Amino acid sequence: MKAEDVKAWSELVSAWVTTVALIVGGCFGLVEYAHKNRSEEIKATLDFLDRYDKPPYLGARQRVFELWHASDYMDGIRVEAARMKDDELAALLLKNVTDHKFEVDIDRLVEFYDALYACTCGRACEADAVIRLFHRQASDINANAFPYILEQRRKFNDPRIGVALHAIALAKSEKELAARCDKG
């Protein structure tokens, strides 16, 4: 082989090796970026968990869940619910919120879920972690306080009140929560 042929082959091989290296390097960079981005989303979600476990949200949760998880309260609700129409049950749940003066506590929890939902829909919080960490309590709050939330919507003429809590309570997966975010 002549020197010119070797030089031509080496330039061709060099160009291919460079191209393959750029492609592999680009793929590696994308994987690292995705991993770093997910780590940041999980960190943001855990920061919300930390906030949820501190005042004022911790106290609000403790007050409402102490009552809602008391067996005699739940037994009474079940007995009443079995005999009531939907609107009567909603009135009973609303009365329980106001009788126990839980309005401020529920307002705080709704505010927390608004922020968490905004974080999730903005892709700063990781949706799967939000479902795993907050879904169960959001479901409890939504089930017991929804009549109060509806009353607040009417009172303030704001249909957005409680939407975030409701979305997190009803979503059973990351995909369902993302779909709710996309709907707005």
C-alpha positions as CSV (number, residue, x, y, z in Angstrom):
1,M,0.0,0.0,0.0
2,K,1.2,3.4,-0.8
3,A,1.6,6.2,1.7
4,E,-1.3,8.1,0.1
5,D,-3.6,5.1,0.4
6,V,-2.7,4.6,4.1
7,K,-3.3,8.3,4.8
8,A,-6.7,8.1,3.0
9,W,-7.7,5.0,5.0
10,S,-6.5,6.5,8.3
11,E,-8.5,9.7,7.6
12,L,-11.6,7.7,6.9
13,V,-11.2,5.5,9.9
14,S,-10.4,8.5,12.1
15,A,-13.6,10.3,10.8
16,W,-15.7,7.2,11.7
17,V,-14.1,6.7,15.1
18,T,-14.7,10.4,15.8
19,T,-18.4,10.2,14.7
20,V,-19.0,7.1,16.8
21,A,-17.3,8.7,19.8
22,L,-19.4,11.8,19.5
23,I,-22.6,9.7,19.3
24,V,-21.6,7.6,22.3
25,G,-20.6,10.7,24.2
26,G,-23.8,12.4,23.4
27,C,-25.9,9.4,24.6
28,F,-23.9,9.2,27.8
29,G,-24.5,12.9,28.3
30,L,-28.2,12.5,27.8
31,V,-28.4,9.6,30.3
32,E,-26.4,11.6,32.9
33,Y,-28.6,14.6,32.4
34,A,-31.8,12.5,32.8
35,H,-30.4,10.8,35.9
36,K,-29.4,14.2,37.4
37,N,-32.8,15.7,36.5
38,R,-34.7,12.8,38.2
39,S,-32.5,13.1,41.3
40,E,-33.3,16.8,41.5
41,E,-37.0,16.0,41.1
42,I,-36.9,13.5,43.9
43,K,-34.9,15.9,46.1
44,A,-37.6,18.6,45.6
45,T,-40.3,16.0,46.4
46,L,-38.5,15.0,49.6
47,D,-38.2,18.7,50.5
48,F,-42.0,18.8,50.3
49,L,-42.2,15.8,52.6
50,D,-39.9,17.6,55.1
51,R,-42.3,20.7,55.0
52,Y,-45.3,18.4,55.4
53,D,-43.8,17.0,58.6
54,K,-43.3,20.5,60.2
55,P,-45.6,23.2,61.4
56,P,-48.0,24.4,60.4
57,Y,-48.9,21.4,58.2
58,L,-48.0,18.8,60.8
59,G,-50.3,20.3,63.4
60,A,-53.1,20.6,60.9
61,R,-52.7,16.9,59.9
62,Q,-52.5,15.7,63.4
63,R,-55.7,17.5,64.5
64,V,-57.9,16.3,61.6
65,F,-56.5,12.8,61.4
66,E,-56.9,12.2,65.2
67,L,-60.6,12.7,64.7
68,W,-61.0,11.1,61.3
69,H,-59.1,8.0,62.3
70,A,-60.8,7.6,65.7
71,S,-62.8,4.4,65.5
72,D,-65.9,5.7,67.1
73,Y,-66.0,8.7,64.7
74,M,-65.5,6.4,61.6
75,D,-68.1,3.9,63.0
76,G,-70.6,6.8,63.4
77,I,-69.9,8.1,59.9
78,R,-70.4,4.6,58.4
79,V,-73.7,4.1,60.3
80,E,-74.9,7.5,59.2
81,A,-73.7,7.1,55.6
82,A,-75.5,3.8,55.2
83,R,-78.8,5.6,55.9
84,M,-78.1,8.9,54.0
85,K,-78.4,10.2,50.5
86,D,-75.3,11.8,49.0
87,D,-76.3,15.3,49.8
88,E,-77.1,14.4,53.4
89,L,-73.7,12.8,53.8
90,A,-72.0,15.8,52.4
91,A,-73.9,18.0,54.9
92,L,-72.8,15.7,57.7
93,L,-69.1,15.9,56.6
94,L,-69.3,19.6,56.3
95,K,-70.9,19.9,59.8
96,N,-68.1,17.8,61.2
97,V,-65.5,20.1,59.7
98,T,-67.2,23.2,61.1
99,D,-68.2,21.7,64.5
100,H,-64.6,20.7,65.1
101,K,-63.2,24.0,63.8
102,F,-61.0,22.4,61.2
103,E,-61.5,25.1,58.5
104,V,-58.1,26.7,59.0
105,D,-56.4,23.2,59.1
106,I,-58.0,22.1,55.9
107,D,-57.3,25.4,54.2
108,R,-53.6,24.9,55.2
109,L,-53.6,21.4,53.8
110,V,-55.2,22.5,50.6
111,E,-52.6,25.2,50.3
112,F,-49.8,22.6,50.7
113,Y,-51.3,20.4,48.1
114,D,-51.6,23.4,45.7
115,A,-47.9,24.0,46.0
116,L,-47.0,20.3,45.7
117,Y,-49.2,19.9,42.6
118,A,-47.6,23.0,41.0
119,C,-44.2,21.5,41.7
120,T,-45.3,18.2,40.1
121,C,-47.0,19.7,37.1
122,G,-44.0,22.0,36.5
123,R,-41.8,18.9,36.5
124,A,-39.7,20.1,39.4
125,C,-41.1,17.3,41.7
126,E,-41.1,13.6,40.7
127,A,-44.7,12.4,40.1
128,D,-44.2,8.8,41.1
129,A,-42.7,9.9,44.4
130,V,-45.6,12.3,45.0
131,I,-48.1,9.5,44.5
132,R,-46.1,7.1,46.8
133,L,-45.6,9.7,49.6
134,F,-48.8,11.8,49.5
135,H,-51.6,10.0,47.7
136,R,-53.1,8.1,50.8
137,Q,-53.4,11.2,53.0
138,A,-54.6,13.3,50.1
139,S,-57.3,10.7,49.6
140,D,-58.3,10.8,53.3
141,I,-58.4,14.6,53.3
142,N,-60.4,14.7,50.0
143,A,-62.9,12.1,51.2
144,N,-63.6,13.8,54.5
145,A,-63.2,17.5,53.6
146,F,-64.6,17.6,50.0
147,P,-67.9,19.1,51.0
148,Y,-66.1,21.9,52.9
149,I,-63.9,22.4,49.8
150,L,-66.9,22.7,47.6
151,E,-68.4,25.2,50.0
152,Q,-65.2,27.3,49.8
153,R,-65.4,27.2,46.0
154,R,-68.9,28.6,46.1
155,K,-68.1,31.1,48.8
156,F,-65.1,32.6,47.0
157,N,-66.4,31.8,43.5
158,D,-63.2,30.0,42.7
159,P,-63.5,26.6,41.1
160,R,-59.7,26.0,41.5
161,I,-59.9,25.6,45.3
162,G,-59.0,22.0,46.1
163,V,-58.3,20.9,42.5
164,A,-54.7,20.0,43.4
165,L,-55.7,17.9,46.4
166,H,-58.4,16.2,44.4
167,A,-56.0,15.4,41.6
168,I,-53.4,13.9,43.9
169,A,-56.1,12.0,45.8
170,L,-57.6,10.5,42.6
171,A,-54.4,9.7,40.7
172,K,-53.3,6.2,41.3
173,S,-50.1,6.4,39.1
174,E,-47.6,8.8,37.8
175,K,-49.2,8.7,34.4
176,E,-52.7,9.6,35.8
177,L,-51.2,12.5,37.7
178,A,-49.3,13.7,34.6
179,A,-52.5,13.5,32.6
180,R,-54.3,15.6,35.2
181,C,-51.5,18.1,35.1
182,D,-51.8,18.3,31.3
183,K,-55.6,19.0,31.6
184,G,-54.8,22.0,33.7
